[in-house]
Amino acid sequence: MKRLIFRILIIILITVFLNSLSVFAAPYPTYVRDRDGGFRYSPDLYIPSHIFNYDLNGINEIFIDEFDYLYVARSGSDANEVIIFDPDENFVRVIGHDILKSATGIHVNNIGDDTFIYVVDKRQALIFVFDKEGEVLQSFGRPTSPLFGGNTLFSPVKVAVDRQGSLYIVSEGTTGGIIQLNQNGEFIGYFGANVTRTNLVRQLQRKFLPEEFMAQFIRNVPVSMTNLSIDARGIIYVTTKGDTPEPLRKLNIAGTNLFEGTSLIYEHFEASLESVTTDNFGNVFVLDGNTGMVIIQDASGNVVCLFGARSTGVTPIGITTNPVSIAVNSKQQIYVADRGDGTILSFQATPLMLTLFTALKMHREGYHVESEPYWRDVLSRNSSLAIAYNALGLSQMRQENYDKAMSYFYLSNNRSLYSDAKWELRQEFLLSSTQYIVLGLIMIAFINSIIKITDKCYGYLQNYRTFKTRLKATKVVTEYLTVTSVFLKPADLFYDIRRYNKVTYKSVILLYGCALIVLLAGDYYIGYIFNDINTLVWWYNPLQRLTNWVLYVGLFIVANFCIASIRDGQGSFMQIVKAVSVCLVPLVFLYVPYIILSNVLTGQEQFILDTFRFVIFAWCAILVVIMISYLHNYEFRDTIACLILTIFAMVVLFVTAIVVYTLAKEAFNFFKILVEEALLRGTL
């Protein structure tokens, strides 16, 4: 009895203790990029740490130097200054209070024992250089070089400085790119101008409208940049708001975007990138002012994670109201400047994130095999991280485990590296098996020769030849030979369809069915390297695919019959149905070899597969032209006219069907509402 009471007391104490533990979760979601390019929820990678206990109203930008000193540039009616905090976030000093009128940007260079603090004053259109005590060392204003342009606007808002003292300035309203000055303030040139979006309308305008008209009324100029940062290697990172295909760019010394093709992530949400910075390992931290999210990308531009949120009114710690700047220290601690609340939020990396940073660092330095335990640790806690699978694939490549590397590259959806691993695996197979393949072919040829020689002497294959002859006379084989004659004598077959209805309806149904089957098989079985259709995602609908193909073929048949009827075509509707099925014979017979070949070739031989695919569909198209000519007894000119009109009729029928469907749907909804209203009033 005493033991029972003792056990009950122990259970009660443990329960009370566990209930007293508080589990902290961030008040915002965290996402990682999966293999399909989408976002999945993740355990917290960064959690809110604290808010600065200091009045920072009018904050515009923050910067952390290599010694983890934090610099805050702010502007306002009574606060145009730079505030400096030490690594422990203790106040150090204020500089520029009596000099600055609108501090909007800041950059700090530590060279030896000297500290150079570059501050942008937008109102004065100057960049001041202070030492760590706050003394003005130098100032840079509007460039006087004729190359800069006499009427060019100079309204600096942000600045970055390399180790040689060259300045990179973002000027509000400047579309030519980043303004680059040397250490003496002399204009060097523009750097890394934004690209512009183009479309068919603008291309037509450029082609047909005079240049004077285009220059005056339809100007297509790039938007100006909003912020920039520079890393220890002199690589420039630039953010841009507005209508631009590249909101984030990583520019080398030649102005080439090293992040080209990685900005698609920002199309998932209405991004308005406010600020960008980097850590000591090349990871990129981007702040989105629209959503309040922090986006972390590795040195190659791959998305590591996203977290954060924005709101108005009273918000919990970690939620911003008007985020304007981001900085990160050597401990991977993130600081976000919130102009709305006039404060700075600190975010602390979780153990999972620190492990991920370690793995990224080793991966970037080329220690792919050594980083494998860290990546496996990350995946054990978050199995959706695509870059982890990619890193494990590279590790297996280094160890020459190409089959395992292929599986990891498949999980990361990296087709290029998957192709490389497959090429290596195929090379291994060919090197180890070539002698056996050659020996097998020689044996087959030898056996075949022996059979032919002995058959001439003894004639033991006579029964086989008799069976083959009888088989050719059967109805099934005769129909097969009739259909396949389209490969060599298409004109004769289409003529026979018009005169003698030579192809049976069973063959027609079989051809249409086989065409649909091989097309659907292509969705599932074309080699991963060349297959852009993911059948595993929830929105893939094979029935919808089949329906679309049936509608395309059906529209063509109906449209061609209508056009041929009014242009004295001799083919009937059912003859057109038969002839179109015969036009699909190259697809039926050649698409399966195409699928098989796609699972053998690698990305280096893609041109072979593209050529094969082009031949298949071009052959079908040529048969369609021959079909129209011989089925309707047209000359070449009439054939082309009928084909063009058929395509036009298909468009008209499609648009008409959409309009009828829309009107019917609206009419149905109207009568539904009318009946519901009548029933409602009747009950009242």
MORA-V488125 format. One record per residue. NEAR is the number of other ideal C-beta (glycine too) atoms within 12 Angstrom. Layout:
# MORA-V488125
NEAR
NEAR
This chain:
# MORA-V488125
7
8
9
10
11
12
13
14
14
14
14
14
14
14
13
12
11
12
11
10
10
7
10
15
17
31
23
33
25
38
33
39
35
28
31
21
22
22
26
22
20
34
28
30
37
42
30
34
25
18
26
28
13
25
21
38
26
31
43
41
50
47
46
40
33
22
21
27
32
38
46
47
47
38
35
23
10
11
26
32
36
45
41
36
31
19
19
14
26
16
18
24
23
28
33
39
21
12
26
37
23
31
45
42
47
50
45
38
33
23
18
9
9
18
28
34
44
46
51
48
36
31
19
25
25
32
47
42
37
36
25
26
17
26
18
24
24
23
24
36
24
26
31
17
21
10
17
26
20
12
9
22
20
31
27
43
40
48
45
46
38
31
19
19
29
31
44
43
47
48
40
26
20
34
27
29
31
43
48
41
39
20
23
17
27
19
29
25
22
29
35
38
28
36
25
20
18
15
13
10
14
17
15
13
20
20
12
13
18
13
14
10
13
19
14
10
12
19
16
22
21
28
28
34
47
40
47
46
48
39
29
17
19
24
31
43
45
44
46
39
27
22
20
30
25
38
40
48
43
38
36
20
19
12
24
17
28
29
34
18
18
28
31
21
33
31
15
21
23
16
30
29
43
44
49
44
44
35
36
23
27
30
39
42
46
50
47
38
36
22
29
37
41
47
47
47
36
34
29
24
31
35
39
46
49
35
43
42
30
32
21
14
10
10
25
19
26
36
31
45
25
29
43
44
46
45
42
42
33
18
21
36
33
44
46
50
45
41
33
26
31
26
31
42
47
33
43
27
35
29
20
29
39
21
29
39
37
27
37
38
25
24
36
24
15
14
21
28
22
20
31
30
21
32
38
21
22
38
29
15
23
32
21
27
44
36
41
43
37
41
45
41
40
38
33
32
32
23
20
16
23
29
22
25
36
32
24
36
38
29
31
35
29
34
26
22
34
37
31
25
39
36
26
28
27
26
18
17
17
16
13
12
14
15
12
14
15
13
13
14
14
14
14
14
14
14
14
15
14
15
18
16
14
14
17
13
11
12
14
14
18
13
12
14
14
13
14
14
13
13
16
17
14
14
14
16
18
19
24
23
22
31
36
23
23
41
22
12
20
31
24
20
36
40
27
24
38
31
17
15
23
27
40
23
17
18
33
32
16
24
36
31
20
25
35
29
25
31
33
28
27
34
28
22
23
31
30
33
32
30
25
16
22
21
21
17
15
9
13
18
15
20
13
14
23
22
15
19
26
20
20
24
31
23
27
37
37
26
33
42
33
23
32
36
21
16
26
15
32
25
34
21
20
20
36
38
31
38
47
39
39
47
43
42
38
34
38
33
23
28
33
24
23
34
29
19
27
32
23
23
29
31
25
17
21
21
14
19
30
19
16
28
27
18
20
32
23
19
26
34
21
23
31
37
30
29
44
46
31
33
42
35
23
30
15
14
13
22
29
17
24
38
31
20
26
36
23
20
27
27
18
19
26
22
15
17
18
15
14
14
14
14
14
14
14
14
14
14
14
14
14
14
14
14
14
14
14
13
12
11
10
9
8
7
